[in-house]
Amino acid sequence: MQNRSAWRSNEAVMNELHRVYLNLGSNIQPEIHLAKAVQSLQDYGEIHEVSNAWESKAIGMDSPNYLNACLLFLSPLMPVELKEQVIRLIEARLGRKRSENKYSPRTIDIDIILFDEEPYNLKFWNFAFIIIPLAEIHPEYRNPITNEKVLQTAASLRKDIWLKIRPEVLSSVGQR
């Protein structure tokens, strides 16, 4: 009977997990910091899918190219707690320095893109470095701005913006 109670307790916890799509970006030693961020997230929840890393030019200032990736993360935490207890902690541990310049180089930046299938911030839906990795792991999701499948948005963005797939960067972490 005790095992059945434990199983039901675990089942209740599993039902409370939120599906969170995160975008990770770095342009300071990005090959190292993306992998470390994925590994660190595994300590706080379950990672179910990880996109390839994608290289893109920095926006807003002359700085090194970025690498971005998207992953599906299961967590019992709501967005505010997730940001405070997990995301900011990992960013700080990996040396993220916040400044007034939102375009400054960074070791890691972790953003919530979708929370339980709802867009977290509409500003993200115009950026190829977010949409293209997301389309790899959630291609059928509907873009909340255009209502087209994310895969279609990604294909349109690829025509106009340079991005290079870097499959070797995260090949040893996460799941594909």
C-alpha positions in Angstrom: 0.0 0.0 0.0 2.9 2.4 0.8 4.2 2.0 -2.8 0.8 2.8 -4.3 0.7 6.0 -2.1 4.1 7.0 -3.2 3.1 6.4 -6.9 0.0 8.6 -6.5 2.1 11.3 -4.8 4.5 11.2 -7.7 1.6 11.3 -10.2 0.2 14.4 -8.5 3.6 16.1 -8.8 3.9 15.1 -12.5 0.5 16.6 -13.2 1.6 20.0 -11.8 4.6 20.4 -14.1 4.4 23.3 -16.5 5.7 23.2 -20.1 8.1 26.0 -20.6 9.9 26.8 -23.8 13.1 28.6 -23.0 15.5 30.4 -25.4 19.2 30.5 -24.4 21.6 32.9 -25.9 25.3 33.7 -25.4 28.1 35.6 -27.2 30.8 35.3 -24.6 32.3 31.8 -25.0 28.9 30.7 -26.3 29.9 27.0 -27.0 30.8 26.6 -23.3 28.0 28.7 -21.7 25.1 27.2 -23.7 26.1 23.7 -22.7 26.6 24.7 -19.1 23.2 26.4 -19.0 21.5 23.3 -20.3 23.3 21.1 -17.8 22.4 23.5 -15.0 18.7 23.5 -15.9 18.6 19.8 -15.5 19.2 20.3 -11.8 15.9 22.2 -11.5 13.5 20.4 -13.8 13.2 18.0 -16.8 14.5 18.9 -20.2 12.5 17.1 -22.9 13.8 18.6 -26.1 16.7 20.7 -27.2 17.1 22.5 -30.5 20.4 22.9 -32.3 22.4 26.0 -31.6 22.1 28.7 -34.2 24.7 31.4 -34.8 23.6 34.9 -35.6 25.0 38.4 -35.9 24.7 40.6 -32.7 21.9 43.1 -32.9 22.3 46.7 -31.8 26.1 46.9 -31.5 29.3 45.6 -32.9 30.1 42.5 -30.7 30.8 38.8 -31.2 28.1 36.6 -32.9 25.5 35.0 -30.7 24.6 31.3 -30.3 21.0 30.6 -29.5 19.0 27.5 -28.7 15.6 26.6 -27.5 14.5 23.8 -25.2 11.4 22.4 -23.6 11.7 22.5 -19.9 9.2 20.9 -17.4 9.0 22.7 -14.1 6.6 22.9 -11.1 7.4 26.7 -10.8 5.3 29.5 -12.1 7.0 32.1 -14.3 8.0 34.6 -11.6 9.4 31.8 -9.3 11.1 30.2 -12.3 12.9 33.5 -13.2 13.9 34.3 -9.6 14.8 30.8 -8.4 16.3 29.2 -11.5 16.9 31.5 -14.4 18.6 34.4 -12.6 20.5 32.0 -10.4 21.9 30.1 -13.4 22.7 33.4 -15.3 24.6 34.7 -12.2 26.5 31.5 -11.7 27.6 31.6 -15.4 28.8 35.2 -15.0 26.0 37.2 -16.5 26.5 40.9 -15.8 23.4 43.0 -16.4 23.8 46.5 -17.7 21.6 49.4 -18.9 22.7 48.4 -22.5 20.4 45.6 -23.4 22.6 44.8 -26.4 25.8 44.3 -24.4 27.7 41.0 -24.7 26.7 38.3 -22.2 27.7 34.9 -21.0 24.1 33.6 -21.0 20.7 35.0 -21.4 17.7 32.7 -20.6 14.2 33.9 -21.7 10.8 32.3 -21.2 9.2 32.1 -24.7 6.1 30.0 -23.9 4.6 29.0 -20.6 2.0 26.2 -20.8 1.5 27.0 -24.5 0.9 30.7 -23.9 3.3 33.3 -25.2 5.2 34.9 -22.4 6.2 38.1 -24.1 5.1 39.1 -27.6 8.3 41.0 -28.3 10.1 37.7 -28.9 8.0 36.7 -31.9 9.8 39.0 -34.4 13.3 37.6 -33.8 14.8 34.9 -36.0 17.2 33.8 -33.3 14.2 32.8 -31.2 11.7 31.6 -33.8 14.1 29.3 -35.7 15.3 27.3 -32.8 11.7 27.1 -31.4 10.5 25.9 -34.8 12.8 22.9 -34.5 11.2 21.6 -31.4 7.6 23.0 -31.7 7.0 23.5 -35.4 3.2 23.3 -35.2 2.7 26.0 -32.6 0.8 29.1 -33.9 2.7 32.4 -34.0 0.5 34.6 -31.8 1.1 37.6 -34.0 0.5 36.1 -37.5 -1.4 32.9 -36.6 0.8 30.9 -38.9 2.7 27.9 -37.8 6.0 28.7 -36.2 7.7 26.6 -38.9 6.3 29.0 -41.6 7.5 32.0 -39.7 10.9 30.5 -39.3 11.1 29.8 -43.1 10.2 33.4 -43.9 12.7 34.8 -41.5 15.5 32.5 -42.8 15.1 34.2 -46.2 16.0 37.6 -44.8 18.4 37.0 -41.9 21.7 35.2 -41.7 21.8 32.3 -39.3 24.1 29.3 -39.3 23.1 26.0 -37.7 25.8 24.7 -35.3 24.7 21.1 -34.3 28.0 20.3 -32.7 27.5 22.8 -29.9 24.8 21.0 -27.9 25.2 17.5 -29.3 26.4 16.2 -26.0 23.7 17.7 -23.8 19.9 17.5 -23.6 17.7 15.4 -25.9 16.9 15.8 -29.6 
